[in-house]
């Protein structure tokens, strides 16, 4: 047997593998799938960032309410009630923002073709 010649079956297997992995439809579908995964990951990160922001604002608002409530109880000064209202409004705004980010992320992901 001549060692410089390649068995025809080996050549056929290589050709079939190339068609199966590098055909235009396979490449297009694979690329679309990778793009979808990238968009999905990006939207998930956006939602995680919004959740972190919500958590941080919640901590600030809760602390502010606690301090204002303690001062209101100690002094009876109505200005502390206003501070409590402001902190609650801050929390409501953060919740609205979180909801908007989540809805926008879902819309982006739903409108992106998966493959």
N, C-alpha and C positions, 0 to 999 in steps of 0.2 A: 504494500500500500504506500502511496506517495504522501509523505507528511506535509507537503505544501498544499494539498487539496483539502477543502472543507466538505464534510459530508453534507449532502443535499438536504437531509432532514434537519440538520443544525441551522442551515441557512433559512429553511422554511419556518422554523420555530422563531428565529430572530425577526423575520419579516412579519409573522403573525403578532408577535409581542409589540412590534413597532406600530402596527395598525391599531392594536387594542389600546395602546397608551398614548399614541401621538396623533391619532386621527383628528381631523378638524372638529368634529362634533364632541369628541372626548375632551379635547383641549378647551373648547368653548364652555362646556358644561362644568368642567373642573374649575376653570377660571371664574365662572359665575358663582359657583359654590364657595370658592375662597373669598370672593368679594362680599358675598352675603355674610359669611362668618365674620369678616372684618367690620362690616356695618353693624352686625349684631353685637359684637364686642364693644364697639364705640358707643352704641346706644346704652348698653349695660353700664359702661363707665360713667356716662352722663347721668344716669339714674342714681348710681352709687354716689357720685359727687353731690347730687341734689339731696340725697338722704343724709350725707355727712353735714351739709349745710343746715338742713332742717334740725338735725340732732344738736349742732352747735348753737343755733339760734334758740332752740328749746332750752338748752342749758342756761344761756344768758337770760332768757325771759323768765325762767323759773327762779333763778337767783334774784333777778330784779323784783319779782313779785314777793319773794320771801323777805327781802330787805324792806321794801315799801310797806308790806303788811306789818312787819315788826315796828316800823316807825309810826305807822298809822295807829296801831294799838297803843304805843307808848305816848303819842302826842295828840292823837285825834285830829291832826291837821289834814284837811281834805285834799291837799296837794298830793298826798301819797296815794289817794284813790286814783288820781289822774295818772300817776306813774304806773299803777297796776293796769289801768285801762290801756295805756300805751304799750306795756309789755304784752298784754293779751292781743292787741292789734298786730304787734310784731310777729307773734306766733301764728296768727291767722294769715298774715301775708306770706310767711314762710311756707305754710301748708298749701296755700294757693299756688305758690311758685313750684313747689314739689309736684303737685298734681299736674301743672302745665308741662313741666319737663317730662314727666312720665307719659303723658298723653302724646306729646310731640315725638318722643322716642318710639312709642308704639306705632305712630303713624308712619314715621320714616321706615321702620323695619317692615311693616305690613306692605308698604308700597315698593319695597325693593325686591326684585326678582331673585328667587332662591337658586335657580339653576336651569 
